[in-house]
Amino acid sequence: MRLRILVVEDEMTIALLIEDMLSELGHEVVDLAMRLPQAVELAQRADFDLAILDVNLDGRKSFPVADILLERGIPFAFATGYGAAGIEPAYTGRPVLTKPFLMDDLETAIATLAASPAIS
Amino acid sequence: MVEPQAQHDKGMVFPFGGGETGKLIRSFDWSETPLGPISGWPQSLKTVTNMLLLCPIPIVLLWGEDGIMIYNDAYSVFAGRRHPQLLGSKVREGWDEIADFNDNVMKVGLAGGTLAYENQELTLIRHGKPEPAWMNLDYSPVVDESGKPAGVIAIVVETTRSVVAQRKLEQSEGRFRALTNATSDVVYRMSADWSEMQPLDGRGLLADMERPSAAWQDFYMLPEDKPALQAAIDEALRTRSVFQHEHRVRQADGSIGWTLSRAVPIVDEAGDIVEWFGAASDVTERRRNEEHLRRVVHELNHRVKNNLAMTQAIAAQTFRNVDDLKEAQARFGSRMVALGQANDLLTGERWVGASLIGAIGQAIRPHYPQPERSLVTGDDVQLTPKTALALTLAMHELAMNALKYGAWSNASGTVTVTSATYSGSAGDRRLRVEWRESGGPQVQPPTRRGFGSVLIERGLAREMGGQVKMEFLPDGLVCTIDAPEHVEAGS
C-alpha cells in the first residue's frame, strides 16, 4: 500500500536518506519539516497517513507535534539518536527507530503503524 | 582499742597490729628522733598511732614542731619508693619537694586550725622522677595531754587516676567540640526511634531547629522523598548499624539542596539504642555536577548516533548508482573529512553556533589550489550549529566540484563567495550567499544530479528555509542561496 508520509527531521542529510528510503519502499513523502514551528503547522493541516518524527528539532523537543498527531488520530513513529530512553513516558508504546537505522527497520515500523486502526 | 592498751600495760608490744608498717614502727629506733623511745611516748601519741595503724585509708601523723611522720600501710603505698625512709623523718625534710606546703600545714595545724584540699595537685617524687599527683587532703590538729595541739593528722586520698581520666574526657570533649565546629557538616541527634530530632545548628546550610521536634521530616524533607528516607531509617533500626542516606533537603535559604547524611547509634550498657548521632554534609554541588555530566553524556550519545546516521546518509548517497567505485570511495572519504571539520567548527564554538564567513572559509580552505584563487567577503552573521553544519557540507561539495570540473580545475580560475544581509519585501532580515566561479574551463551543465547537487538544492534550501539556485553559466557555476537571516523564524 502506498502511504502518504510526513517526515519531521532537522538534519538535512538524514532527511534526504529517509526520503530516499521511503520512496524506495514505495511511499510518498508529502512534506518535510525541519523545524518545530513548521512541523506543528504541517501536523495540523497537511493530509497524510502517518509521520516519522525526529525528537530533537534543533534543540527543541517535537512532543507538541506528537500531541497534534494523537489528537488527529494519525499514527507516527519516533526516529531519534536518544533511543527509547529519550521518549517521554506519555508516548511509550509508540514505535521508536533508533538512529542510525536500516530501511528494513523503517519498513517494519511503517507496517506496525499501518496495521493500527486509524489507517485500515 | 582497749585491748592493745591493756596489752601494753601488761608489758605487751606496742603498737598492736598495723601490718608491715606496724612491724616497722615496733622495730624502729625512735630514740634517734625527737620523739624518743616508744616507751616514753605520751599516751595521746600512742593512741593516735594505733588508731591510724588500724585504719584502712591512708593516714599520716605529723608529730611535734618538726612533724615527725608516723603512717599506716595504706599511706606507705601512697608514698611509693619514699617509704620506708619517710617513717620517723621530719615532714619538711621527708617530702623536701613540697616543704613549703607542709610548712604551712604544720603552722596551721599546730595553731589548732584545720585544712581541707580537694584534688590538690602536688609534684611528688615517688618513683624516681617528679610527677604530678592529685589528692584530697584533710588536716586536723591532735591534742596531747596538755590540751594543746601537739601534732597534725592527715587523711590522704589520692585522686590522680580519676583526675587524669576526667581531664582526658574533657580534652576528648574539647576535641569533639572543635571537630563539630571545624567541619562544615550539620551535626544532629535523633531519638532512639528517629521520631524526634534534638535542637540543631543548621550551620547556615539548613534552618536551625530551636527545640526538640517530631516534625523534623516535614521541616527539612520534600514529601515525595520521605518514603525513601523512612526506608533507610527502618533499615538502620533493623540492623542497628550505620544509617546512611543521600537525599534532598530544604535549605536555610528556601532552595532545594542535597545532603549525604550518616548517623551511628549510641547504645547504653544494656546494649539498647539511646539515641542516634549523625552528620549531614552538603553535596549539592557534587549532585549538580553529576546531573550536568549525565546530561552531557546523554547529549553526546545522541550526537554520536546522529553523526552515524549522517554518515549512513552520506554513504547511501555517495554509493548510489556509482560507475567508478574508487572515485566514490575517495569522495566518501573527503565528505567524512568535511563532516569531521564541521564538527570541529561547532565544538570550537561550543555548539552554540558559528560565523558564516568562518564556516565557509573552513569548508573551502582544504581544496583551493592557491589562497589567492579564493575570496570570501561580505557581511558576517552567526549561524546556528545545524545551519553551520549544513552550509559547511554544501560548500565542501561546491569546492570539490570546482576542483574537479570548475574554476579550480585549470591554472587560473577563481571562486568568489559573497555574503550580504538585506531587508526583504516583508521587512524581514534576509541573507544572500553567492558562490561565483570565473576563469575556469567552459562549463557543461551536468548530465546527472550528484549528491552535491541534491544536498545543495534539496537539503540546504530546506535547512535554511529559503531558495537555492544553481546556474551553470558559460563563465562558471553560480550558486545563490537566499534565506531568512534567522532560520528558525523562517521555517
Interface residues (C-beta under 8 A of the other chain):
Chain A: D10 E11 M12 T13 I14 A15 L16 L17 D20 L32 A33 M34 R35 P37 Q38 N56 D58 T80 G81 Y82 G83 G86 T98 K99 P100 F101
Chain B: H298 N301 H302 R303 V304 K305 N306 L308 A309 M310 T311 Q312 A313 I314 A316 Q317 T384 K386 A390 L393 V454 L455 R458 G459 L460 R462 E463 G465 V487 E488 S491
